[in-house]
Amino acid sequence: MVGTASAQKAPPSPARTATATIDGQTLTIKYSAPSVRGRQIFGPGGLVSHDRTAPVWRAGANAATSFHTDADLDLGGLSVPKGDYTLFADVQDPDHWTLVVNKQTGQWGLTYNASQDLGRVKMEMSTPPSLVETLYYSIQDKGGSKGVLQLAWEHHVASVPFTVK
């Protein structure tokens, strides 16, 4: 019997998970992580631009980005009850992003129903020291019940502070 082995090619936007335990409560973001690969991502004519992703971007690739919290949160001034959500981002202004917390879950990334929005939160923008090739999320523990949810890709870092209630 002769067998052959074939190397499996990694998907262009692999599934990733960001998780953290803040004040004894677990928060998890599941997303697909696209890479720049020499393309323009944000701004006019970019891969993620007003003409392609209006009204919002799935904040990742493939299926919509999911967010789970074991605790009620104050997310940048938005009250988020414990549970499961989908995250989108309004990136129409490349210098001022808005995080969209949506109550509909399990959908493909291009499916967006604004009537299911729990709310929107302005994100704090900064520029990374170098190109962020592959999109990533992080949930940072800032001590006590405080933390920061962060998304970084290309030449953008967008953050929202939160407090576990």
C-alpha positions as CSV (number, residue, x, y, z in Angstrom):
1,M,0.0,0.0,0.0
2,V,1.4,3.4,-1.0
3,G,0.3,6.5,0.8
4,T,0.9,10.1,-0.1
5,A,1.1,13.1,2.2
6,S,-0.1,16.5,1.2
7,A,0.8,19.6,3.0
8,Q,-2.3,21.6,4.0
9,K,-2.1,25.2,3.0
10,A,-3.0,27.6,5.8
11,P,-6.2,29.6,5.1
12,P,-5.6,33.2,4.0
13,S,-7.6,34.5,7.1
14,P,-7.1,31.9,9.9
15,A,-9.5,31.6,12.8
16,R,-8.1,33.2,16.0
17,T,-9.2,33.8,19.6
18,A,-8.4,36.5,22.0
19,T,-9.4,35.8,25.6
20,A,-8.7,37.2,29.1
21,T,-9.9,36.9,32.6
22,I,-10.6,40.3,34.2
23,D,-11.7,40.5,37.8
24,G,-12.5,36.7,37.7
25,Q,-14.7,37.0,34.5
26,T,-13.8,35.7,31.1
27,L,-14.1,37.7,27.9
28,T,-13.5,36.1,24.5
29,I,-13.3,37.4,20.9
30,K,-13.4,34.9,18.0
31,Y,-12.4,36.2,14.6
32,S,-10.8,35.5,11.3
33,A,-7.4,37.3,10.9
34,P,-6.8,38.6,7.4
35,S,-3.3,39.9,6.3
36,V,-2.3,43.0,4.4
37,R,-0.3,41.1,1.8
38,G,0.8,44.3,0.0
39,R,-2.8,45.7,-0.3
40,Q,-4.2,49.0,0.8
41,I,-6.7,48.2,3.5
42,F,-8.3,51.4,4.8
43,G,-9.1,54.7,3.1
44,P,-10.6,55.5,-0.3
45,G,-10.3,52.5,-2.6
46,G,-9.0,50.3,0.1
47,L,-10.1,46.7,0.8
48,V,-12.1,48.0,3.7
49,S,-13.6,51.3,2.6
50,H,-16.9,53.1,2.5
51,D,-17.6,51.9,-1.0
52,R,-17.1,48.3,-0.1
53,T,-18.2,47.8,3.4
54,A,-20.9,50.4,4.1
55,P,-22.5,50.7,6.5
56,V,-20.1,48.7,8.7
57,W,-17.1,46.3,8.4
58,R,-17.2,42.8,9.9
59,A,-14.1,43.7,11.9
60,G,-12.3,40.6,10.6
61,A,-12.8,38.2,7.7
62,N,-15.2,35.4,6.8
63,A,-17.8,34.9,9.6
64,A,-18.7,37.9,11.7
65,T,-16.5,38.6,14.7
66,S,-18.0,37.2,17.9
67,F,-17.7,38.5,21.5
68,H,-18.6,36.7,24.7
69,T,-18.6,38.2,28.2
70,D,-19.2,36.3,31.4
71,A,-20.1,39.5,33.2
72,D,-21.9,42.8,32.6
73,L,-19.6,45.4,31.2
74,D,-19.3,49.1,30.8
75,L,-17.7,49.2,27.4
76,G,-16.6,52.8,26.7
77,G,-19.9,54.1,28.3
78,L,-22.1,51.4,26.7
79,S,-23.8,49.0,29.2
80,V,-23.3,45.5,27.8
81,P,-25.1,42.7,29.7
82,K,-23.2,39.4,30.0
83,G,-23.8,37.2,27.0
84,D,-22.9,36.8,23.3
85,Y,-22.6,39.5,20.7
86,T,-21.2,40.2,17.2
87,L,-18.7,43.0,16.8
88,F,-18.6,45.3,13.7
89,A,-16.7,48.5,13.1
90,D,-17.8,51.7,11.4
91,V,-14.5,52.8,9.7
92,Q,-15.9,55.3,7.2
93,D,-13.6,57.9,8.8
94,P,-10.2,56.3,9.0
95,D,-9.2,58.5,11.9
96,H,-12.3,58.0,14.0
97,W,-13.7,54.4,14.2
98,T,-16.8,53.3,16.1
99,L,-17.2,49.8,17.6
100,V,-20.7,48.4,16.9
101,V,-22.0,45.8,19.4
102,N,-24.8,43.8,17.8
103,K,-27.1,41.3,19.5
104,Q,-27.5,39.1,16.4
105,T,-25.0,36.2,16.5
106,G,-23.8,33.4,14.3
107,Q,-24.1,35.2,11.0
108,W,-21.7,35.4,8.1
109,G,-19.7,38.6,8.2
110,L,-21.6,40.4,5.5
111,T,-24.9,40.0,7.2
112,Y,-25.6,43.1,9.3
113,N,-29.0,44.2,10.8
114,A,-28.7,47.7,12.4
115,S,-32.0,47.1,14.3
116,Q,-30.1,44.5,16.3
117,D,-27.5,46.9,17.5
118,L,-27.0,47.0,21.3
119,G,-25.1,50.2,20.8
120,R,-22.0,52.0,19.3
121,V,-18.9,53.2,21.1
122,K,-16.2,55.6,19.8
123,M,-12.8,54.0,19.7
124,E,-9.5,55.6,20.7
125,M,-7.2,55.6,17.6
126,S,-3.5,55.4,17.5
127,T,-0.8,54.5,15.0
128,P,1.4,51.4,15.6
129,P,5.2,51.9,15.3
130,S,5.2,49.7,12.2
131,L,2.8,48.0,9.8
132,V,0.5,45.4,11.5
133,E,0.5,42.7,8.8
134,T,-2.1,40.5,10.3
135,L,-5.2,41.7,12.0
136,Y,-5.3,40.9,15.7
137,Y,-7.5,41.6,18.8
138,S,-6.3,41.7,22.3
139,I,-8.1,42.0,25.7
140,Q,-5.8,43.7,28.1
141,D,-6.0,43.6,31.9
142,K,-5.5,47.1,33.3
143,G,-5.9,46.0,37.0
144,G,-8.9,45.5,39.2
145,S,-12.0,45.4,37.1
146,K,-10.6,47.5,34.3
147,G,-9.4,46.4,30.8
148,V,-9.0,47.5,27.2
149,L,-10.4,45.8,24.1
150,Q,-8.0,46.5,21.2
151,L,-8.1,45.8,17.4
152,A,-5.0,46.4,15.3
153,W,-4.4,46.1,11.5
154,E,-2.3,47.9,8.9
155,H,-1.6,51.4,10.2
156,H,-4.4,51.5,12.8
157,V,-4.9,50.6,16.4
158,A,-8.4,51.1,17.8
159,S,-9.1,50.7,21.5
160,V,-12.1,50.8,23.9
161,P,-11.7,50.8,27.7
162,F,-14.1,48.7,29.7
163,T,-15.0,47.9,33.3
164,V,-16.4,44.6,34.6
165,K,-19.5,45.5,36.7
